[in-house]
């Protein structure tokens, strides 16, 4: 029997990677995790989910104070100033605390951090810097990186990606966001609240590709009302930088007259792509699909024995919580247990204000599959939302017309990202709309809107 340095070697310490490493160690497997960054946590903790949420929160607090929005609640303020360096330091503190926390968890669970870039030599051997490491099982969890826009150079000064957009040294007077997806809208919201004039350019005819049709239409209305300029069905044909300014040339997606937009900052946010280059996959005979992803079976095994893959490098939504669930599952599968991820029930959230969240099928997808019933309840009828005067949005529950089984739900309201967990859990148990409708919800809470929407599916809404 071959002697290996590790039972399990994880390449990448993002949400999927570090969770897989910790779970494998908990199961008694000798585990190592390859990471080249100075800190653990991958894109999510270092330059993605965590710092962006810190800035979203801070910018919202600033906006509430500076805009006079608190006055209606009896809170009157004098002059309000933005201290951007302090806001960035607060963001960095959050990142440092969480990345350091993972390093602590690695030590606690006896996971070895193998520092450096990992490249396959063979299916059980990885070169990490000057060190050669062997493992019985190797898990690829290298995450994703920003998709470049052909012909546009990112300098992280005037033209930035998501990493640059969380580290701008001053508030741009005018910002152009290329891409109307989650990242573009979240980071655009940060700088819009801090004083930038934000223009979002989206190639498709609606924002937020992949989300429910009503959500996409409503999102455009909400962000326009907040002051963003939204250009749908529009493509960017060029970005020219001159000093500390940029000129963005756009035209209708279907073709037509071009126009230019002057900007102090341009954020390229057209999506992300799997990090598979440089791994040496050819050395082990592992090919990627047309999207550059690694195909796996339901257990996360690749076509190469002993090599597994999870997270953004495999098909499915590029979400940290999906990767985490897959990390637990792959570790349990390697240990001989049964690790399963229900990919039909993975919630997605846009952390703007209001938040936007969904799980399961969109109404359009559900109708393609058969007859459905839909219940929709406006937050204007929700006691908690009315009490705090924040009534934008609604809850929509979609159920099968015959079985009443919940197929999906979509929520627009301030705490939508937290609320969606109830529906996801209900769907995991195969719940019907009646199950949700007749579950007692605490009063007054935003979650009562979920109950009301479910009652709407049954044709029995109370507060509408």
Order of alpha helices (4+ residues) and beta strands (2+ residues): beta-alpha-beta-alpha-alpha-alpha-beta-beta-beta-beta-beta-beta-alpha-beta-alpha-beta-alpha-beta-beta-beta-beta-beta-beta-beta-alpha-beta-beta-alpha-beta-alpha-beta-beta-alpha-alpha-alpha
